[in-house]
Amino acid sequence: MKNKEKVVSTFTIQVADGEGFNHYDEVLAHLYDQLCAQGIVKTSWLTAMREREADYPTGIELDGYAVAIPHCGSEHANHPAVSILRTPEAVKVNQADGDGELSVRLIICLIVTDPADQLQLLKAMFNHLQNKHFYKSLLELPAEEAKALFVSTVIQ
């Protein structure tokens, strides 16, 4: 990251196991409920996220697996955070670089207050998400261990 100390000290990183979701919009609503209750996002966040996903989907196909990396403008955030949600069953999301759908169990939601942080986080994450072992570890490790792995690998 551009300023590692700043990012580490100011970003909230959380990992949670979600319930069964029937649609990706339910995932976004769940994330909103959690993030809004913690004061991380503004009330405008869910609408902005839905609009962003409709125009620019964030499902990313990798080598034999896929992830979703929802994010929207920094004006909808109160505090920077990364919220990692792991679902028991795959959820269909629209593919970022195509017209198809992808099945994902790992959703990494980026909430930034500085647009430069978003680009830096995306670059760092893509570097590591292409490693299937890293992906599987985020998905399968206990939440606190997955959080520590994300921080030590992506943030630092």
N, C-alpha and C positions, 0 to 999 in steps of 0.2 A: 504494500500500500504506500501511497505517497507520503503520508505522515503516520507511521505505524502507532506511535504512542497515542496520538489523538484518537485514532479509530478504536484502538483497544479500550481506551478509557471511557469513550463516550457511547459506543454501540452496545445496545442490549442484544444478547444472543440467547435465543431460547429454542429448545427442541421439544416437541410434543407428539404424542401418538393420537391421531384423530379417530373419530368414530367412522362408521360406514357412511359414505356420502354417495348419493345417487347421481349428482351432477356437479360439475366444477363450480357452478355458481354457489352451491351450498358450501364448498370449501372456502370461497372468497368471503361469504357471509360469516362463516365460523371464524376465520382469521380476523375479520373486522370486529366481531363481538369481543374477541380476546384482546386485540390490540387497542380498541377504543376503551375498554374497561381499565386498561393499564395506563391510559393517557398517552399512548405512543402515536396514535393517528387522530386526525380531526374527523368530524362527522361527515365531511365531504369525501373521505377516502374511498368508501365502498362504491359510490357512484363513479368516481374517477377511475377506479380499478376496473369496473365493468366496461366503461367506455374504452379504456386502454386495451383491454383484452379483446373487445369487439373489433377494434381497428388494427391492433398489432398483437396477435396472440403470442404467448410466451412458452408454449410447449416446445422443448428442445429434444430432438432425437439424437441419441448418441450411439455407440456401437453395441446394439442389442438391448438397449434400455432407453428410457426417456425420463426427463424431469420437467417440471414447470417452475419458472422463475418469475412469478408475478411482481410487478413494480409499477409505480405511477409517479407523477410529478412530486417534487419535494414540497410544494406548497400545501400538500395534504398531510404532512407529517409534523408532529410536535417534537419527536425525539428519534434519532437514528436507531434502527434495529434490524436484526435478521431473525425471522421466525421460520423455523424448519418444522414442517408438518409431515408426518409419516402416516399413510393411510393403510388400513388392513387389506383393503381391496383396491384394485386399480380404478382410477377415475379418468374419464375421457376428457382430453383438453385439445384445443385447436393447435395445430402445428405452426410454429413461428415462420418457417420458410416454405410453406406449402398450403395446400387446401385441405389436407387430410387431418385426421384426428390421431392422437397418441394416447396410450394408456400409461398413466403415471401413478406411482405410489409415493414419490418424494416431491414435495413442493417446498421451494426455498423462496420465501417472500422477503423482498428487500424494501426497507423503509429508510429513506435518506432525507436529510435536511439540507445537504450540500450535493448538487448534481454531480460534481466531480467524484464524490465518493461512490456513486452508483456505477460509473464507468470502471473505476478501479476495482470495485467488488466483483463486477461481472467478469472482468478479465481474469482476476485471481481464481474465481470459482470455476470458470471454463477450463483453466489449466488443470485443475484437480478433478473435476467431474468427468473428464475423459478417461480417468483411471477407474476401471470397474471396481477394484478393491476399495477405493475411497468411497465410491457411490454405495456399495454394499455395506460398508462399515457405517456410514451415516444412517442407512436404513435399518440396520440390525442391532447396533450397539445399544446398551441402555442409554437413556436420554442424556444423562450427565456426561457419559463417556463420548457420545456423539458430539455434544456441545464442545467438549475439550478438544476433540479431534478437529472440528471445524475452526475453532479459534487458533489452534497451533499450526494448522495447515494453510488456511485461507487468510486469516486476519494478520498473523505475525510473519 
